Amino acid sequence: MFYDSWSIQPGDGIIDRMNGALSTCKFFFFFISKNSLTSEMVKMEWQNALMATANSSINFIPVKLDDCVVPTIISQKLYIDIYRNGIDVGIRQIIDVVSGNSTYREEASTFHNLKAYLTPTETSQFDFEIRAEVYLEPASRYVIVSENEDTKVWCTSDSLVMTKKGSLISNQSEKKLYLFYISVNRATSPGFPVRISASDSKMLNVAEVLHATSESDYERLPVVAILPDKMFHFGADVEVPLYEILGTGKSQEEIAEIVSKSISNSLNKKS
């Protein structure tokens, strides 16, 4: 393994040490991002590594981290796309490359950096934890879309928060929906989720969770329901991807299969 802070000592020639490391390198992972593409030192490293692939056994593997433009000279190579497919798939593919296994993974149709994890309680309350999976989201502006007019929405993770009730809207099935806006005065970043709770005196029906992508535009967040073992007695907390079920037109058999698979995966993780 070659890491500059460990491998290069004061007085060493940086270029010589880089060339020496390349001469014994088997895998060269080039992590492509807007920042790395503007670094002259990184540019020198990856270009030297790419040239070395012509007359050595170096495996040059590009790894895309954000929405940067992949340089034309390496766009011909099949790259690992963490930006689109997520960090879990990317790490698995990196391990597979080093292990010599197939790197094929079924890719998600759309990558979502933000996901809302919903936990029901024994009262008419839902607790949401909105997580950034890979990179930070600078605007922590969210909307809870509820079928309940008197829904109460508040933030449990932060104190500097703005909330307001929006206008009444109707969806395609003519259901009345109420918008509840909540803004947190910080970014949502990996390891620092935003926690929001919603409750009502009646049975609560939350239709969607939205995130602001601009001053006027919002995107629908994937919602993962966490079914706690203390309430449902499955033998472990179970995560069910609601965005694979709700509004997809799947049959009852297909939905049951997704839930059954979710329960099985959760039990396997516990064991």
Buried (B, 14 or more C-beta within 10 A) or exposed (E): EBEEEEEBEEEEEEEEBBEBBBEEBEEBBBBBBEEBBEEEEBEEBBBBBBEBBEEBEBBBBBBBBBEBEBBEEBEEEEBBBBBBBBBEBBEBBBEBBEEEEEBEBEEEEEBBBBBBBBBBEEEBBBBBBBBBEBBBBEBBBBBBBBBBEEBBBEBEBBEEBEBEBEEEEEEEEEEEBBBBBBBBEEBBBBEBBBBBBBBBEEEBBBBBBBBBEEEEEBEBBBBBBBBBEEEEEBEBBBBBBBBBBEEEEBEEEEBEEBBEEBBEEBEEEEE
